[in-house]
């Protein structure tokens, strides 16, 4: 293995948590082009597959990063909250993957699944913020920012937009913050 450099678990988790945001941005731009700006190419089935593909890819990269983060939190002495958060986020991811694939198939959202995903994702990430605070794995501001961001948006969307709570970009901001904090170190 001479000369090969491998990334540490911390660096890999940070890269994945940061990468989920720009990957989603591509999907978000494609969504904006199709749904808001009404690009003619945006009305094709292939375009929709690319758009939703980037949204799903960001979700999966996020989940992989959170899985590595959970392992680091457990190693740092926090075995309960981090595991509960990862399982909750994974369940929410599975639910929204089914909703996304159903939408690709028949162009209809199953809104209760979307709401379940949104609630699970926000709560899971808030709990991860609490786990970060317990371990000192990153600076305390990152844990507090994660908690406040997720609980704040959960309340805002529930009150202000109960009929349209699916803004997936909101689920990639806290991982971006955590990823940056992981790279910055303590």
N, CA and C atoms as a LAMMPS dump frame, in Angstrom:
ITEM: TIMESTEP
0
ITEM: NUMBER OF ATOMS
558
ITEM: BOX BOUNDS ff ff ff
-5.0000000000000000e+02 5.0000000000000000e+02
-5.0000000000000000e+02 5.0000000000000000e+02
-5.0000000000000000e+02 5.0000000000000000e+02
ITEM: ATOMS id mol type element x y z
1 1 1 N 0.819 -1.18 0
2 1 2 C 0 0 0
3 1 3 C 0.87 1.252 0
4 2 1 N 2.13 1.122 -0.321
5 2 2 C 3.051 2.243 -0.262
6 2 3 C 2.588 3.432 -1.083
7 3 1 N 2.6 4.587 -0.454
8 3 2 C 2.285 5.824 -1.154
9 3 3 C 0.806 6.164 -1.24
10 4 1 N -0.08 5.231 -0.904
11 4 2 C -1.509 5.531 -0.97
12 4 3 C -1.93 6.261 0.297
13 5 1 N -2.76 7.272 0.096
14 5 2 C -3.25 8.05 1.226
15 5 3 C -4.746 7.801 1.345
16 6 1 N -5.168 7.367 2.516
17 6 2 C -6.58 7.127 2.765
18 6 3 C -7.112 8.22 3.681
19 7 1 N -8.325 8.592 3.454
20 7 2 C -8.953 9.595 4.305
21 7 3 C -9.367 8.967 5.63
22 8 1 N -9.306 9.749 6.668
23 8 2 C -9.782 9.269 7.96
24 8 3 C -11.308 9.23 7.947
25 9 1 N -11.863 8.577 8.959
26 9 2 C -13.319 8.52 9.077
27 9 3 C -13.894 9.93 9.215
28 10 1 N -13.222 10.763 9.977
29 10 2 C -13.666 12.148 10.184
30 10 3 C -13.68 12.911 8.862
31 11 1 N -12.617 12.794 8.087
32 11 2 C -12.539 13.495 6.801
33 11 3 C -13.577 12.962 5.812
34 12 1 N -13.748 11.66 5.788
35 12 2 C -14.732 11.067 4.879
36 12 3 C -16.137 11.505 5.246
37 13 1 N -16.456 11.473 6.536
38 13 2 C -17.778 11.933 6.984
39 13 3 C -17.98 13.391 6.615
40 14 1 N -16.972 14.212 6.851
41 14 2 C -17.074 15.638 6.536
42 14 3 C -17.314 15.854 5.053
43 15 1 N -16.576 15.151 4.22
44 15 2 C -16.732 15.306 2.763
45 15 3 C -18.137 14.901 2.333
46 16 1 N -18.634 13.788 2.848
47 16 2 C -19.986 13.343 2.49
48 16 3 C -21.04 14.342 2.966
49 17 1 N -20.895 14.817 4.2
50 17 2 C -21.882 15.755 4.746
51 17 3 C -21.86 17.091 4.007
52 18 1 N -20.701 17.508 3.574
53 18 2 C -20.609 18.737 2.784
54 18 3 C -21.119 18.495 1.367
55 19 1 N -20.761 17.362 0.778
56 19 2 C -21.109 17.068 -0.621
57 19 3 C -22.61 16.96 -0.848
58 20 1 N -23.367 16.54 0.159
59 20 2 C -24.813 16.394 -0.052
60 20 3 C -25.446 17.722 -0.453
61 21 1 N -24.901 18.837 0.025
62 21 2 C -25.487 20.144 -0.295
63 21 3 C -25.304 20.518 -1.768
64 22 1 N -24.077 20.523 -2.307
65 22 2 C -23.961 20.869 -3.736
66 22 3 C -24.634 19.865 -4.665
67 23 1 N -24.667 18.599 -4.27
68 23 2 C -25.391 17.621 -5.093
69 23 3 C -26.864 17.995 -5.137
70 24 1 N -27.42 18.344 -3.97
71 24 2 C -28.817 18.761 -3.965
72 24 3 C -29.025 20.03 -4.778
73 25 1 N -28.096 20.963 -4.723
74 25 2 C -28.247 22.226 -5.449
75 25 3 C -28.48 21.964 -6.938
76 26 1 N -27.783 20.982 -7.501
77 26 2 C -28.008 20.64 -8.914
78 26 3 C -29.459 20.213 -9.117
79 27 1 N -29.95 19.32 -8.273
80 27 2 C -31.352 18.903 -8.354
81 27 3 C -32.304 20.06 -8.138
82 28 1 N -31.954 20.941 -7.208
83 28 2 C -32.794 22.112 -6.939
84 28 3 C -32.864 23.058 -8.131
85 29 1 N -31.745 23.25 -8.81
86 29 2 C -31.746 24.086 -10.021
87 29 3 C -32.581 23.435 -11.11
88 30 1 N -32.432 22.118 -11.268
89 30 2 C -33.245 21.416 -12.27
90 30 3 C -34.735 21.52 -11.925
91 31 1 N -35.081 21.388 -10.64
92 31 2 C -36.475 21.549 -10.222
93 31 3 C -36.979 22.947 -10.555
94 32 1 N -36.19 23.961 -10.23
95 32 2 C -36.582 25.346 -10.504
96 32 3 C -36.801 25.557 -12.003
97 33 1 N -35.92 24.999 -12.809
98 33 2 C -36.072 25.122 -14.263
99 33 3 C -37.346 24.465 -14.767
100 34 1 N -37.675 23.323 -14.207
101 34 2 C -38.875 22.601 -14.649
102 34 3 C -40.15 23.213 -14.092
103 35 1 N -40.201 23.412 -12.778
104 35 2 C -41.464 23.756 -12.121
105 35 3 C -41.755 25.259 -12.079
106 36 1 N -40.726 26.079 -12.037
107 36 2 C -40.953 27.512 -11.88
108 36 3 C -40.684 28.264 -13.178
109 37 1 N -39.525 28.019 -13.776
110 37 2 C -39.182 28.734 -15.006
111 37 3 C -39.761 28.081 -16.255
112 38 1 N -40.328 26.874 -16.11
113 38 2 C -41.005 26.155 -17.194
114 38 3 C -40.11 25.967 -18.421
115 39 1 N -38.868 25.533 -18.196
116 39 2 C -37.984 25.241 -19.311
117 39 3 C -38.635 24.168 -20.179
118 40 1 N -38.63 24.318 -21.496
119 40 2 C -39.234 23.291 -22.36
120 40 3 C -38.614 21.9 -22.16
121 41 1 N -37.304 21.838 -22.02
122 41 2 C -36.665 20.533 -21.816
123 41 3 C -37.063 19.93 -20.47
124 42 1 N -37.444 20.782 -19.531
125 42 2 C -37.829 20.319 -18.208
126 42 3 C -39.098 19.494 -18.195
127 43 1 N -39.815 19.495 -19.283
128 43 2 C -41.07 18.749 -19.338
129 43 3 C -40.889 17.321 -19.861
130 44 1 N -39.639 16.918 -20.115
131 44 2 C -39.386 15.57 -20.639
132 44 3 C -39.182 14.576 -19.492
133 45 1 N -39.525 13.308 -19.712
134 45 2 C -39.321 12.29 -18.671
135 45 3 C -37.85 12.14 -18.261
136 46 1 N -36.935 12.238 -19.221
137 46 2 C -35.512 12.092 -18.897
138 46 3 C -35.045 13.217 -17.977
139 47 1 N -35.504 14.415 -18.234
140 47 2 C -35.146 15.562 -17.392
141 47 3 C -35.625 15.339 -15.962
142 48 1 N -36.862 14.89 -15.819
143 48 2 C -37.416 14.633 -14.495
144 48 3 C -36.607 13.559 -13.767
145 49 1 N -36.177 12.539 -14.487
146 49 2 C -35.362 11.493 -13.863
147 49 3 C -34.026 12.068 -13.364
148 50 1 N -33.401 12.935 -14.15
149 50 2 C -32.16 13.569 -13.706
150 50 3 C -32.406 14.45 -12.481
151 51 1 N -33.462 15.25 -12.551
152 51 2 C -33.789 16.145 -11.433
153 51 3 C -33.982 15.374 -10.138
154 52 1 N -34.893 14.407 -10.162
155 52 2 C -35.183 13.647 -8.951
156 52 3 C -33.992 12.769 -8.573
157 53 1 N -33.209 12.342 -9.562
158 53 2 C -32.007 11.554 -9.295
159 53 3 C -30.998 12.317 -8.446
160 54 1 N -30.808 13.605 -8.759
161 54 2 C -29.899 14.413 -7.946
162 54 3 C -30.454 14.619 -6.53
163 55 1 N -31.763 14.793 -6.428
164 55 2 C -32.379 14.955 -5.102
165 55 3 C -32.173 13.685 -4.274
166 56 1 N -32.395 12.536 -4.882
167 56 2 C -32.226 11.258 -4.194
168 56 3 C -30.748 11.002 -3.89
169 57 1 N -29.863 11.316 -4.83
170 57 2 C -28.422 11.122 -4.596
171 57 3 C -27.956 11.948 -3.398
172 58 1 N -28.433 13.18 -3.302
173 58 2 C -28.064 14.023 -2.161
174 58 3 C -28.544 13.405 -0.852
175 59 1 N -29.752 12.869 -0.865
176 59 2 C -30.303 12.212 0.319
177 59 3 C -29.435 11.026 0.736
178 60 1 N -29.031 10.212 -0.228
179 60 2 C -28.229 9.026 0.079
180 60 3 C -26.825 9.396 0.545
181 61 1 N -26.217 10.409 -0.066
182 61 2 C -24.898 10.868 0.384
183 61 3 C -25.003 11.412 1.807
184 62 1 N -26.068 12.15 2.076
185 62 2 C -26.338 12.662 3.418
186 62 3 C -26.424 11.495 4.414
187 63 1 N -27.184 10.483 4.06
188 63 2 C -27.357 9.325 4.937
189 63 3 C -26.024 8.619 5.203
190 64 1 N -25.201 8.471 4.182
191 64 2 C -23.888 7.842 4.368
192 64 3 C -23.011 8.674 5.311
193 65 1 N -23.035 9.981 5.129
194 65 2 C -22.274 10.853 6.016
195 65 3 C -22.763 10.774 7.445
196 66 1 N -24.087 10.735 7.608
197 66 2 C -24.658 10.625 8.961
198 66 3 C -24.33 9.277 9.6
199 67 1 N -24.224 8.226 8.792
200 67 2 C -23.845 6.909 9.327
201 67 3 C -22.419 6.947 9.878
202 68 1 N -21.515 7.59 9.156
203 68 2 C -20.144 7.717 9.662
204 68 3 C -20.104 8.613 10.898
205 69 1 N -20.896 9.672 10.879
206 69 2 C -20.967 10.556 12.047
207 69 3 C -21.47 9.785 13.271
208 70 1 N -22.477 8.944 13.073
209 70 2 C -23.005 8.139 14.189
210 70 3 C -21.911 7.258 14.769
211 71 1 N -21.098 6.656 13.911
212 71 2 C -20.012 5.808 14.393
213 71 3 C -19.004 6.626 15.197
214 72 1 N -18.702 7.82 14.728
215 72 2 C -17.766 8.679 15.452
216 72 3 C -18.343 9.125 16.793
217 73 1 N -19.637 9.427 16.817
218 73 2 C -20.285 9.822 18.073
219 73 3 C -20.299 8.672 19.067
220 74 1 N -20.557 7.47 18.569
221 74 2 C -20.559 6.291 19.445
222 74 3 C -19.155 6.065 20.015
223 75 1 N -18.141 6.184 19.165
224 75 2 C -16.76 6.022 19.609
225 75 3 C -16.381 7.092 20.636
226 76 1 N -16.966 8.294 20.477
227 76 2 C -16.674 9.395 21.408
228 76 3 C -17.46 9.289 22.705
229 77 1 N -18.276 8.228 22.836
230 77 2 C -18.955 7.992 24.105
231 77 3 C -20.438 8.306 24.125
232 78 1 N -21.054 8.498 22.986
233 78 2 C -22.493 8.793 22.962
234 78 3 C -23.196 7.719 22.118
235 79 1 N -23.587 6.605 22.721
236 79 2 C -24.144 5.494 21.954
237 79 3 C -25.655 5.528 21.724
238 80 1 N -26.397 6.327 22.482
239 80 2 C -27.856 6.22 22.434
240 80 3 C -28.479 7.217 21.464
241 81 1 N -28.266 8.502 21.696
242 81 2 C -28.891 9.521 20.852
243 81 3 C -28.449 9.391 19.397
244 82 1 N -27.161 9.156 19.192
245 82 2 C -26.662 9.067 17.823
246 82 3 C -27.281 7.888 17.066
247 83 1 N -27.437 6.757 17.744
248 83 2 C -28.032 5.59 17.087
249 83 3 C -29.508 5.827 16.8
250 84 1 N -30.221 6.399 17.772
251 84 2 C -31.644 6.701 17.556
252 84 3 C -31.814 7.682 16.389
253 85 1 N -30.947 8.672 16.322
254 85 2 C -31.036 9.67 15.251
255 85 3 C -30.767 9.035 13.892
256 86 1 N -29.748 8.186 13.815
257 86 2 C -29.432 7.553 12.534
258 86 3 C -30.573 6.653 12.066
259 87 1 N -31.116 5.852 12.958
260 87 2 C -32.223 4.957 12.586
261 87 3 C -33.443 5.782 12.157
262 88 1 N -33.726 6.839 12.884
263 88 2 C -34.866 7.696 12.536
264 88 3 C -34.661 8.342 11.179
265 89 1 N -33.457 8.855 10.921
266 89 2 C -33.184 9.482 9.629
267 89 3 C -33.268 8.45 8.502
268 90 1 N -32.747 7.256 8.748
269 90 2 C -32.799 6.198 7.732
270 90 3 C -34.242 5.81 7.407
271 91 1 N -35.091 5.731 8.432
272 91 2 C -36.509 5.439 8.184
273 91 3 C -37.157 6.541 7.343
274 92 1 N -36.871 7.787 7.697
275 92 2 C -37.396 8.906 6.917
276 92 3 C -36.89 8.88 5.485
277 93 1 N -35.616 8.513 5.311
278 93 2 C -35.048 8.424 3.963
279 93 3 C -35.74 7.332 3.151
280 94 1 N -36.001 6.193 3.775
281 94 2 C -36.695 5.109 3.074
282 94 3 C -38.093 5.544 2.647
283 95 1 N -38.777 6.239 3.533
284 95 2 C -40.138 6.709 3.224
285 95 3 C -40.124 7.67 2.038
286 96 1 N -39.203 8.625 2.042
287 96 2 C -39.19 9.606 0.951
288 96 3 C -38.659 8.994 -0.34
289 97 1 N -37.814 7.976 -0.249
290 97 2 C -37.384 7.292 -1.474
291 97 3 C -38.579 6.638 -2.168
292 98 1 N -39.447 6.022 -1.393
293 98 2 C -40.66 5.439 -1.97
294 98 3 C -41.521 6.539 -2.593
295 99 1 N -41.667 7.661 -1.896
296 99 2 C -42.462 8.775 -2.432
297 99 3 C -41.845 9.316 -3.719
298 100 1 N -40.534 9.454 -3.747
299 100 2 C -39.846 9.957 -4.951
300 100 3 C -40.029 8.993 -6.126
301 101 1 N -39.876 7.707 -5.879
302 101 2 C -40.018 6.731 -6.967
303 101 3 C -41.468 6.664 -7.45
304 102 1 N -42.412 6.801 -6.533
305 102 2 C -43.822 6.835 -6.919
306 102 3 C -44.093 8.053 -7.788
307 103 1 N -43.513 9.192 -7.416
308 103 2 C -43.689 10.409 -8.214
309 103 3 C -43.112 10.233 -9.616
310 104 1 N -41.963 9.601 -9.716
311 104 2 C -41.391 9.346 -11.043
312 104 3 C -42.299 8.447 -11.874
313 105 1 N -42.978 7.533 -11.214
314 105 2 C -43.841 6.588 -11.924
315 105 3 C -45.154 7.222 -12.385
316 106 1 N -45.835 7.944 -11.496
317 106 2 C -47.177 8.427 -11.87
318 106 3 C -47.377 9.933 -11.698
319 107 1 N -46.305 10.666 -11.397
320 107 2 C -46.337 12.14 -11.261
321 107 3 C -47.281 12.626 -10.163
322 108 1 N -47.455 11.806 -9.133
323 108 2 C -48.288 12.199 -7.997
324 108 3 C -47.511 11.961 -6.706
325 109 1 N -47.541 12.974 -5.823
326 109 2 C -46.908 12.843 -4.52
327 109 3 C -47.865 12.171 -3.554
328 110 1 N -47.337 11.326 -2.718
329 110 2 C -48.1 10.746 -1.619
330 110 3 C -47.75 11.608 -0.412
331 111 1 N -48.568 12.637 -0.193
332 111 2 C -48.209 13.684 0.753
333 111 3 C -48.002 13.198 2.194
334 112 1 N -48.775 12.249 2.704
335 112 2 C -48.481 11.784 4.073
336 112 3 C -47.059 11.227 4.214
337 113 1 N -46.557 10.581 3.18
338 113 2 C -45.173 10.09 3.225
339 113 3 C -44.186 11.253 3.285
340 114 1 N -44.471 12.294 2.535
341 114 2 C -43.597 13.471 2.53
342 114 3 C -43.564 14.092 3.927
343 115 1 N -44.729 14.263 4.526
344 115 2 C -44.8 14.856 5.874
345 115 3 C -44.039 13.985 6.872
346 116 1 N -44.221 12.68 6.79
347 116 2 C -43.512 11.782 7.701
348 116 3 C -42.002 11.942 7.541
349 117 1 N -41.543 11.973 6.31
350 117 2 C -40.105 12.165 6.066
351 117 3 C -39.611 13.479 6.661
352 118 1 N -40.328 14.553 6.407
353 118 2 C -39.904 15.871 6.888
354 118 3 C -39.795 15.872 8.408
355 119 1 N -40.8 15.355 9.083
356 119 2 C -40.789 15.329 10.549
357 119 3 C -39.643 14.45 11.062
358 120 1 N -39.506 13.245 10.504
359 120 2 C -38.436 12.345 10.953
360 120 3 C -37.057 12.938 10.704
361 121 1 N -36.86 13.539 9.535
362 121 2 C -35.542 14.089 9.199
363 121 3 C -35.174 15.249 10.12
364 122 1 N -36.114 16.163 10.348
365 122 2 C -35.817 17.286 11.239
366 122 3 C -35.545 16.811 12.669
367 123 1 N -36.362 15.911 13.172
368 123 2 C -36.159 15.426 14.538
369 123 3 C -34.848 14.65 14.66
370 124 1 N -34.539 13.814 13.679
371 124 2 C -33.3 13.035 13.723
372 124 3 C -32.08 13.943 13.743
373 125 1 N -32.095 14.957 12.891
374 125 2 C -30.935 15.842 12.858
375 125 3 C -30.831 16.68 14.139
376 126 1 N -31.957 17.076 14.697
377 126 2 C -31.915 17.805 15.972
378 126 3 C -31.307 16.933 17.067
379 127 1 N -31.667 15.66 17.096
380 127 2 C -31.105 14.74 18.087
381 127 3 C -29.606 14.555 17.849
382 128 1 N -29.185 14.526 16.583
383 128 2 C -27.746 14.463 16.303
384 128 3 C -27.03 15.693 16.849
385 129 1 N -27.683 16.842 16.758
386 129 2 C -27.104 18.056 17.344
387 129 3 C -26.889 17.903 18.835
388 130 1 N -27.869 17.288 19.509
389 130 2 C -27.732 17.048 20.951
390 130 3 C -26.582 16.074 21.23
391 131 1 N -26.447 15.059 20.389
392 131 2 C -25.349 14.107 20.557
393 131 3 C -24.001 14.798 20.351
394 132 1 N -23.952 15.709 19.388
395 132 2 C -22.709 16.462 19.163
396 132 3 C -22.34 17.276 20.405
397 133 1 N -23.34 17.863 21.045
398 133 2 C -23.081 18.649 22.253
399 133 3 C -22.549 17.779 23.388
400 134 1 N -23.021 16.548 23.473
401 134 2 C -22.598 15.659 24.561
402 134 3 C -21.165 15.172 24.395
403 135 1 N -20.688 15.094 23.158
404 135 2 C -19.372 14.498 22.939
405 135 3 C -18.249 15.505 22.779
406 136 1 N -18.549 16.685 22.312
407 136 2 C -17.487 17.624 22.014
408 136 3 C -16.723 17.249 20.753
409 137 1 N -17.306 16.406 19.911
410 137 2 C -16.663 15.993 18.665
411 137 3 C -16.376 17.192 17.76
412 138 1 N -17.264 18.168 17.8
413 138 2 C -17.086 19.421 17.067
414 138 3 C -17.378 20.563 18.044
415 139 1 N -17.114 21.774 17.616
416 139 2 C -17.388 22.935 18.456
417 139 3 C -18.881 22.985 18.799
418 140 1 N -19.188 23.469 19.993
419 140 2 C -20.569 23.487 20.481
420 140 3 C -21.504 24.26 19.558
421 141 1 N -21.012 25.292 18.885
422 141 2 C -21.884 26.074 18.004
423 141 3 C -22.512 25.204 16.921
424 142 1 N -21.787 24.196 16.437
425 142 2 C -22.317 23.328 15.382
426 142 3 C -23.47 22.484 15.912
427 143 1 N -23.347 21.988 17.136
428 143 2 C -24.44 21.23 17.743
429 143 3 C -25.665 22.101 17.964
430 144 1 N -25.445 23.301 18.511
431 144 2 C -26.573 24.212 18.741
432 144 3 C -27.209 24.654 17.429
433 145 1 N -26.394 24.952 16.444
434 145 2 C -26.936 25.358 15.139
435 145 3 C -27.782 24.244 14.535
436 146 1 N -27.334 23.001 14.682
437 146 2 C -28.07 21.851 14.159
438 146 3 C -29.42 21.71 14.858
439 147 1 N -29.423 21.824 16.164
440 147 2 C -30.673 21.713 16.924
441 147 3 C -31.633 22.833 16.536
442 148 1 N -31.156 24.069 16.589
443 148 2 C -32.022 25.224 16.327
444 148 3 C -32.528 25.251 14.891
445 149 1 N -31.676 24.935 13.932
446 149 2 C -32.075 24.913 12.526
447 149 3 C -33.219 23.921 12.309
448 150 1 N -33.036 22.713 12.791
449 150 2 C -34.017 21.655 12.542
450 150 3 C -35.322 21.858 13.296
451 151 1 N -35.249 22.181 14.562
452 151 2 C -36.489 22.406 15.305
453 151 3 C -37.188 23.676 14.826
454 152 1 N -36.406 24.692 14.504
455 152 2 C -36.986 25.939 13.996
456 152 3 C -37.748 25.733 12.707
457 153 1 N -37.136 25.05 11.751
458 153 2 C -37.825 24.814 10.48
459 153 3 C -39.014 23.873 10.629
460 154 1 N -38.916 22.922 11.529
461 154 2 C -40.06 22.034 11.759
462 154 3 C -41.261 22.844 12.24
463 155 1 N -41.042 23.754 13.165
464 155 2 C -42.126 24.603 13.668
465 155 3 C -42.625 25.544 12.572
466 156 1 N -41.716 26.211 11.875
467 156 2 C -42.104 27.172 10.832
468 156 3 C -42.924 26.49 9.74
469 157 1 N -42.451 25.358 9.239
470 157 2 C -43.176 24.677 8.155
471 157 3 C -44.525 24.146 8.626
472 158 1 N -44.566 23.647 9.852
473 158 2 C -45.832 23.145 10.383
474 158 3 C -46.872 24.251 10.481
475 159 1 N -46.452 25.421 10.903
476 159 2 C -47.388 26.536 11.083
477 159 3 C -47.646 27.315 9.794
478 160 1 N -46.609 27.582 9.031
479 160 2 C -46.731 28.482 7.881
480 160 3 C -47.012 27.772 6.561
481 161 1 N -46.659 26.504 6.462
482 161 2 C -46.798 25.827 5.171
483 161 3 C -47.204 24.363 5.347
484 162 1 N -48.277 24.088 6.087
485 162 2 C -48.627 22.688 6.365
486 162 3 C -49.029 21.892 5.118
487 163 1 N -49.41 22.556 4.055
488 163 2 C -49.81 21.845 2.834
489 163 3 C -48.651 21.632 1.87
490 164 1 N -47.506 22.217 2.178
491 164 2 C -46.315 22.03 1.347
492 164 3 C -45.083 22.132 2.235
493 165 1 N -44.735 21.028 2.864
494 165 2 C -43.609 21.011 3.797
495 165 3 C -42.33 20.469 3.174
496 166 1 N -42.368 20.089 1.908
497 166 2 C -41.224 19.4 1.299
498 166 3 C -40.293 20.397 0.622
499 167 1 N -39.305 20.831 1.383
500 167 2 C -38.222 21.67 0.89
501 167 3 C -36.927 20.94 1.235
502 168 1 N -36.535 19.963 0.415
503 168 2 C -35.428 19.071 0.787
504 168 3 C -34.114 19.787 1.077
505 169 1 N -33.906 20.951 0.512
506 169 2 C -32.656 21.675 0.772
507 169 3 C -32.468 21.921 2.264
508 170 1 N -33.557 22.072 2.993
509 170 2 C -33.468 22.344 4.428
510 170 3 C -32.811 21.2 5.196
511 171 1 N -32.873 19.994 4.646
512 171 2 C -32.294 18.826 5.318
513 171 3 C -30.81 18.646 5.006
514 172 1 N -30.265 19.534 4.167
515 172 2 C -28.847 19.432 3.817
516 172 3 C -28.015 20.554 4.416
517 173 1 N -28.654 21.513 5.071
518 173 2 C -27.927 22.637 5.664
519 173 3 C -27.189 22.217 6.934
520 174 1 N -27.87 21.544 7.85
521 174 2 C -27.204 21.105 9.088
522 174 3 C -26.047 20.145 8.793
523 175 1 N -26.217 19.164 7.885
524 175 2 C -25.061 18.324 7.554
525 175 3 C -23.895 19.134 6.976
526 176 1 N -24.201 20.153 6.184
527 176 2 C -23.145 21.032 5.664
528 176 3 C -22.397 21.701 6.821
529 177 1 N -23.143 22.224 7.781
530 177 2 C -22.543 22.875 8.955
531 177 3 C -21.69 21.872 9.75
532 178 1 N -22.243 20.692 9.965
533 178 2 C -21.506 19.668 10.722
534 178 3 C -20.241 19.257 9.97
535 179 1 N -20.351 19.082 8.659
536 179 2 C -19.19 18.71 7.853
537 179 3 C -18.081 19.749 7.927
538 180 1 N -18.459 21.006 7.845
539 180 2 C -17.468 22.088 7.959
540 180 3 C -16.839 22.066 9.344
541 181 1 N -17.658 21.873 10.367
542 181 2 C -17.138 21.819 11.74
543 181 3 C -16.196 20.63 11.93
544 182 1 N -16.512 19.499 11.297
545 182 2 C -15.619 18.334 11.385
546 182 3 C -14.27 18.639 10.765
547 183 1 N -14.286 19.314 9.622
548 183 2 C -13.005 19.647 8.973
549 183 3 C -12.229 20.685 9.766
550 184 1 N -12.954 21.609 10.392
551 184 2 C -12.292 22.659 11.167
552 184 3 C -11.678 22.115 12.443
553 185 1 N -12.186 21.002 12.927
554 185 2 C -11.679 20.42 14.177
555 185 3 C -12.189 21.176 15.372
556 186 1 N -11.7 20.85 16.528
557 186 2 C -12.116 21.536 17.765
558 186 3 C -11.356 22.814 17.843
